[in-house]
C-alpha cells in the first residue's frame, strides 16, 4: 500500500470515528493536498460533476460542490455560505456545512457549524413522537450587531413534525451555541397546518425582525421576532400565512417552500422569493413584493400570492443552452447584496445526473418597474465595459422561461421541464429574424425586443458574463421580463 493510500484510509477512518467536524472546523488531515482559497485558481477547473471527490476525505476540494439550500452572509473580506447536510452518493454527518469565498467564484470548505444535531431540536422531535433525521436542512444566517444568528431546520419522517431552532456565535466559523427553538410544527392536523422548516429573516428600517418559513401543506408563514433575542416576540406564536400554491381541477399544482426575503431600500419594498415544485426536477423561483413585511405580497399581475393561484414572475427555472445537458433543481435561493449589487445563490443540478448539487451565484438586476431578474449565466467576476448597439447584431440563444402546470405532488416530480434555448438573429436593420413584424432597439443597458408587431415586448438588461457552457471567459447576455411578466434570457453566440 502506498503512503498516499495509507493517508487516505486514515483520513476516512478519522472522519467516521471523530465525526468529521467540531465547532466549525474539520480535522486538518487531507490525503489529496488542500486547496487554499487564495492560491492560483482557474475558473475552468469548476466542473458540473465531481464524482472523484465525493468521499468526505476530499472535503477540502468540495468548494462549490455538495451545496443545497445556501444562505450567505458577509464577514470582513469573506462571504460565508451555510448549507444543508447533503453529499453526492454519501451520508453526511449532521452539522450544517460552511464555506467561504472572497470573490463569490472560488469557495473554500471551512467545516461544520455543529458537532451533530442541536440538542433542543432533537429533543422536541423525540418527545413529540418522532425520530429526528440525521441531517439539518435549509439554514439561514444573518449578522445582528456583533452577533451572528444561525437558524436551522430539523425534521423527521412523521408528517409535519419539524422544528426551527436558533444558535449564535461571534464569528461565522463558530463555535455556535444553541439558544432555543423558534417555531415548531406537529402532526395534529390542527387549524394551523404549518411546517417548521426553511427559515429566512428580514430586518425592517425600523429595526423589526420578521421570520418567514414553511414548506408544502399550508404554504409560507411570517412570524414576528424579538429583535434582541431572535426568538418569537410572542411565545408559541406560529405567525400567519402569506403565500400558497394554486389548484388545477381541485388538485394542488405542486410544492411550495424555501422562502427568501429581502428589503430593497432603493425601491422601498420587501421582496419574497419562493421555491415552487420538486427540488430534483422543475424547482423554480417565484417572487412577490410588498410595502409591508406582513404583506400582502403581490405578483406581477397585482394578485395576492396568498390566493389559490400559481403566481408570476418566475425568474429562474430549469434551463438548457445549446451544447449542454442543462440545469434543473435551480431554486431555494439566498439573495444578498454587495456594494449596491444584488446576487442570488442557489443549487443547480446538472441534468446529466440530477444528484450532483453545485453552488450557483448569479447577478440580480432590477427592471424599470421594480422587479428582480437574474443573469442567465453564473457570476464569474467578468469585467464590465461599454456595449454598443453594433455589438448586439448577430445570432443569440434565447430562452423563454415558460411553465407547464402539472397538477399534484407526484406528477410534478417526474420531469425537469427544461426551458430550451432557440436561436434568434438581431439584424443590422433593426429586424429580428429578418421579419418586419419583429424589431429591436437598444438604449444601453436596456434592449427592447418587439414581436408580432408589438403584441409581445421583451425589456431585457444587457451585460457581459462568462459563457459557462462553452468555457469562454466573456460573452454578452440579457435578462428581463416581457409585457406578460414572463422572464426572457439571451446569450450571444460565439463566432
HELIX and SHEET records of a PDB file:
HELIX    1   1 UNK A    3  UNK A   18  1                                  16    
HELIX    2   2 UNK A   43  UNK A   45  5                                   3    
HELIX    3   3 UNK A   51  UNK A   53  5                                   3    
HELIX    4   4 UNK A   56  UNK A   61  5                                   6    
HELIX    5   5 UNK A  119  UNK A  127  1                                   9    
HELIX    6   6 UNK A  389  UNK A  392  1                                   4    
HELIX    7   7 UNK A  411  UNK A  413  5                                   3    
SHEET    1   A 4 UNK A  71  UNK A  75  0                                        
SHEET    2   A 4 UNK A  78  UNK A  83 -1                                        
SHEET    3   A 4 UNK A  97  UNK A 101 -1                                        
SHEET    4   A 4 UNK A 108  UNK A 112 -1                                        
SHEET    1   B 4 UNK A 137  UNK A 144  0                                        
SHEET    2   B 4 UNK A 147  UNK A 155 -1                                        
SHEET    3   B 4 UNK A 162  UNK A 169 -1                                        
SHEET    4   B 4 UNK A 177  UNK A 185 -1                                        
SHEET    1   C 4 UNK A 200  UNK A 203  0                                        
SHEET    2   C 4 UNK A 209  UNK A 213 -1                                        
SHEET    3   C 4 UNK A 220  UNK A 225 -1                                        
SHEET    4   C 4 UNK A 240  UNK A 243 -1                                        
SHEET    1   D 2 UNK A 247  UNK A 248  0                                        
SHEET    2   D 2 UNK A 251  UNK A 252 -1                                        
SHEET    1   E 4 UNK A 256  UNK A 264  0                                        
SHEET    2   E 4 UNK A 269  UNK A 276 -1                                        
SHEET    3   E 4 UNK A 284  UNK A 290 -1                                        
SHEET    4   E 4 UNK A 314  UNK A 316 -1                                        
SHEET    1   F 2 UNK A 319  UNK A 320  0                                        
SHEET    2   F 2 UNK A 419  UNK A 420  1                                        
SHEET    1   G 3 UNK A 327  UNK A 328  0                                        
SHEET    2   G 3 UNK A 341  UNK A 350 -1                                        
SHEET    3   G 3 UNK A 334  UNK A 338 -1                                        
SHEET    1   H 4 UNK A 327  UNK A 328  0                                        
SHEET    2   H 4 UNK A 341  UNK A 350 -1                                        
SHEET    3   H 4 UNK A 358  UNK A 366 -1                                        
SHEET    4   H 4 UNK A 372  UNK A 374 -1                                        
SHEET    1   I 8 UNK A 422  UNK A 426  0                                        
SHEET    2   I 8 UNK A 394  UNK A 400 -1                                        
SHEET    3   I 8 UNK A 487  UNK A 492 -1                                        
SHEET    4   I 8 UNK A 472  UNK A 482 -1                                        
SHEET    5   I 8 UNK A 456  UNK A 467 -1                                        
SHEET    6   I 8 UNK A 446  UNK A 451 -1                                        
SHEET    7   I 8 UNK A 435  UNK A 443 -1                                        
SHEET    8   I 8 UNK A 431  UNK A 432 -1                                        
END                                                                             
